[in-house]
């Protein structure tokens, strides 16, 4: 079952990349960005966690699938830290 989830998550990730390329190459950008976001979120949600395969390819795929979500979370945490530090400043 974990292999099937990994395959589906990989296909969703590739569909998200295809949406991004299509949107940047002249397609409807808003719709393509929405599709890319949904594909990346579903791929992240679908990726099997907990049971580790012995193959290094699964580790690489896991890193690639989690990369967009982790990058957005890192950016949001940085913005939150910036606003949290501004609140403590006395003018």
C-alpha positions, -999 to +999 in steps of 0.1 A: +000+000+000+029+024+008+043+018-027+010+028-043+008+059-022+044+068-032+036+063-069+005+084-067+022+111-047+050+112-073+026+114-102+008+143-084+041+160-079+049+157-116+015+170-125+022+200-102+054+207-121+036+203-154+010+229-142+038+253-133+056+249-166+023+253-186+013+284-166+047+300-171+048+292-208+016+310-217-013+291-202-038+307-178-014+315-150-039+318-121-056+284-129-022+267-134-009+281-101-040+268-083-036+234-099+001+233-090-006+243-054-033+216-051-011+189-067+018+198-043-005+197-013-021+164-022+013+149-030+026+160+004-005+147+021-004+114+002+033+106+007+036+076+031+054+084+064+065+061+091+074+030+072+109+036+057+119+017+025+155+007+021+158+023-013+176+056-015+153+066-043+124+068-019+145+092+002+152+114-028+115+114-038+105+122-002+129+152-002+116+164-036+079+161-026+084+178+008+106+206-006+079+230-019+058+227+013+089+231+035+100+261+016+066+278+020+065+270+057+101+283+061+091+315+044+059+319+065+079+313+097+104+339+087+077+365+081+061+356+114+094+360+132+099+394+115+065+406+128+070+391+162+103+410+166+087+443+155+060+440+182+087+441+209+103+474+197+096+506+217+096+537+196 
